[in-house]
Amino acid sequence: MEEIKRLNSDKVVEHVEENLQFDGYTLDEIRHQRALVAVRKEFAKAKVLEQIDAVKDRNPFAPDGSLKAAARLGSLPMKIMRGLNYTDYIMMGISAIGTARKVFSFFKKKKK
């Protein structure tokens, strides 16, 4: 009885292995896969471009002076940043460094 079961199971395994044989893709399947990849690529490209546009809208140092996101916020620091250019930021940095140097020299130990 065991031999009959074993023979039947061997035949089933052989039958399953015959059905697993891969004959390759048809031209239509390949064309479909290529079209699907192209569509995914276009969606990814559009998503990246939208993210870049969102970053550009939030840039406070835009060269054309437009602040779309900052204008919607309406906060005072954003309005100040809109009116300043790069030289103003450099001058503010130099004055802040000078002030910090004076404060640190006041607390520094004096040599005798």
C-alpha positions in Angstrom: 0.0 0.0 0.0 2.8 2.4 0.8 4.4 1.7 -2.6 1.2 2.8 -4.3 1.1 6.0 -2.3 4.7 6.7 -3.0 4.3 6.1 -6.8 1.2 8.3 -6.9 3.1 11.1 -5.0 6.0 10.8 -7.4 3.7 11.2 -10.4 2.1 14.3 -8.7 5.5 15.8 -8.2 6.5 15.1 -11.8 3.3 16.6 -13.0 3.8 19.8 -10.9 7.4 20.1 -12.1 6.2 19.9 -15.7 3.7 22.8 -15.1 6.4 25.0 -13.5 8.4 25.1 -16.7 8.8 28.8 -17.8 8.5 29.4 -21.6 9.3 33.1 -21.5 7.3 36.2 -22.0 5.3 37.1 -25.0 5.9 40.4 -26.9 2.6 41.8 -25.6 3.6 41.0 -22.0 7.0 42.7 -22.5 5.3 45.8 -24.0 2.9 45.9 -21.1 5.7 45.7 -18.6 7.7 48.5 -20.4 4.6 50.7 -20.5 3.9 50.1 -16.8 7.5 51.0 -15.9 7.3 54.2 -18.0 4.1 55.3 -16.3 5.6 54.6 -12.8 8.7 56.7 -13.9 6.5 59.6 -15.0 4.6 59.5 -11.7 7.8 59.5 -9.7 9.2 62.4 -11.8 6.0 64.5 -11.3 6.2 63.8 -7.5 9.8 65.0 -7.3 9.0 68.1 -9.3 6.1 68.9 -7.0 8.4 68.5 -4.0 11.0 70.8 -5.6 8.3 73.4 -6.2 7.2 73.2 -2.6 10.8 73.8 -1.4 11.1 76.7 -3.7 7.9 78.3 -2.3 9.3 78.1 1.2 12.7 79.6 0.4 13.2 82.8 2.3 16.2 83.8 0.3 14.6 83.6 -3.1 16.4 85.8 -5.6 13.2 87.3 -7.1 12.0 88.3 -3.6 8.9 86.2 -3.7 7.9 84.5 -0.6 4.7 82.6 -1.2 4.7 80.6 2.0 6.0 83.4 4.1 3.4 85.8 2.7 0.6 83.4 3.8 2.1 83.3 7.3 2.3 87.1 7.7 4.7 86.9 10.6 7.0 89.8 11.4 10.3 87.9 11.0 9.2 86.8 7.5 8.3 90.3 6.5 11.7 91.5 7.7 13.5 88.7 5.8 11.7 89.7 2.6 13.1 93.2 2.8 16.7 92.3 3.4 19.4 91.2 0.9 22.6 89.3 1.2 24.7 92.4 2.2 22.3 93.2 5.0 22.8 89.7 6.4 26.6 90.0 6.2 26.5 93.3 8.0 24.2 91.9 10.7 26.7 88.9 11.1 29.7 91.2 11.5 28.0 93.3 14.1 26.8 90.2 16.0 30.4 88.9 16.0 31.7 92.2 17.3 29.1 92.3 20.1 29.8 88.7 21.1 33.6 89.4 21.2 33.0 92.3 23.6 30.7 90.2 25.9 33.2 87.3 26.0 36.1 89.7 26.7 34.2 91.1 29.6 33.9 87.7 31.3 37.4 86.5 30.4 39.9 86.4 33.2 42.3 89.3 33.1 46.0 88.5 33.1 48.2 90.1 35.7 
